[in-house]
């Protein structure tokens, strides 16, 4: 966890009064940007051959500097960067940004060893990067930034942290009225992580919300500390996490040396920490804007107000599948709308108020006030502004005054939604933000932003979960060794030792033992050949065998492909089948997955994930999100499944994973057959690692 002392050191780095700049062309760009934004501290360019940069005197060496700089931009090659970092650290500098690439992201050229040397050279001095642009502090007019940017100084706004310098530049160019207070890139995070930077910025009262563009989560404890700090300060954090595709995960390794991990793992970890994850840059920016203006939403109750049935229908359709709701109108709303709009308008939510009150300030104010006079978390007015170069907008100005009046009178949080981003003028967006009305660009983006703001509120209200159960790294490979697979019988016995219920069964080695086992267990039975990775494909599974003759015939077919056999009782009365799995995720710990099992596992793709440890309540809540869950509750009058036994089974699987966390690679129970009277594991797979796990000290090295 980040200490107060570390935050103080980062505060010196991020709010410097003296800046040293090393290098040629890129360093000259930094000086130019500092001058352009009006930085009023001291700038100390360092170059062995130049007399000045943009009219500012150059120093030939660090020794010639008039003091210890608060921060330095190091724009020299990777080998020289190490020497500069070491000398700055010895001089007592406050920190540095390392611009050069070719470190851990270029392992094949020795970059990993160079990055280790860079960290060693820094000692206790904070460094950003390497392989990063630096940061822009718009609050204090500090641009430790070697390129153009599109932002302007502000008094308060949001902070954006990213591992991609180019994406950071692009986000500064937005014309959406989003006030940017701070933009920073973390690069390889060799020493200072995204989470540590985020914690330092959250403490600044001028920063209203934090957005993280994440390529890889390498510091779980750091993210847990960040989430805890955000809760303590009641400041929302949202994330744009890449790595859903195999191509994206491969790219992160070559880009910033991040370990992207699994999509399910990152999604589950962020959900656990109360950090909503969005899936596009536009939603990311709109969500931050909404959070800046209104803060986290208290719930998901929305109102949509437009003068078009087409817009009302689109707003309804685009909300489908999102965790937002349009509550039915109250009688008070209906009465107020009827009085303002007349009988020809049918009050509803989303509301199409037609154009009967367009241009009438008194009537539109009455209608909007009536619509907002209810328990709502956000009222969204759909309105596209006409082109200023070809049209006039007096009617829109009247509508805007009505929205302002309705929001003031009711105290309801309001947003104006342009169906297309280009129809929200930037000057209007800036004006609305200053007034406390959120200008949102794009219907779909606006609704996703509202969902994120709602989830941000939920996350801040929830207590912090238990620390994540870390997955130790293995000495034999960067991710994990292949390990060894337990056969089904071994896996089931191992899980049963932690409380997992199994069908009656016995392992046999010949025909006589198979027939004897069936006689003792009782027909019908299942026969499986052991020692095969894919039993069904090999013809080594036979179910619902009702007598000796059928069992003997099945044994004869399997005898050629297996040497040992498992005889089990056939589970009857299934309500539904689930898959329960746990996988070691190097980036996120151990990921528990729950979903529709059996033959439906791949067909339905109905699954959800949690990070271990997971409480019984969390497991129960996760199960309820599955499309198959109604079967457990007795769909359309069918018998209910034993939900408590199902939860017992999942907890038993988690208990085994916890006990075997040093060597567990993956486990899979599929199907877990849920009946009205229990939940039994019909099949199980467990893979354990043979490799030695690294100690924390070894892993860090």
Secondary structure by P-SEA (a helix, b strand, c coil): cccaaaaaaaaaaacccbbbbbccaaaaaaaaaaaaaccccbbbbbbcccccccccccccccccccccccbbbbcccaaaaaaaaaaaaaacccbbbbcccccccccccaaaaaaaaaaaaacccccccccccccccccccccccccccccccccbbbbbbcccaaaaaaaaaccccccccbbbbbcccccccaaaaaaaaaacccccbbbbbccccccaaaaaaaaaaaaaacbbbbbbcccccaaaaaaaaaccccccccaaaaaaaaaaacbbbbccaaaaaaaaaaaaacccccccbbbbbcccaaaaaaaaaaacccccccccccaaaaaaaaaaccccccccccccccccccccaaaaaaaaaaaacccccbbbbbbbbccccccccaaaaaaaaaaaaaaaaaccbbbbbccccccccaaaaaaaaaacccccccaaaaaaaaaaaaaaaaaaacccccccbbbbbbcccccccbbbbbcaaaaaaaaaaacccccbbbbbccaaaaaaaaaaacccbbbbbccccccccccccccccccaaaaaaaaaaacccccbbbbbcccccccbbbbbbbbbbccccbbbbbcccccccccccccccccccccaaaaaaaaaaccccccccccccccccaaaaaaaaaaaaaaaaaaacccccccccccccccccccccccbbbbbbcbbbbccccccc
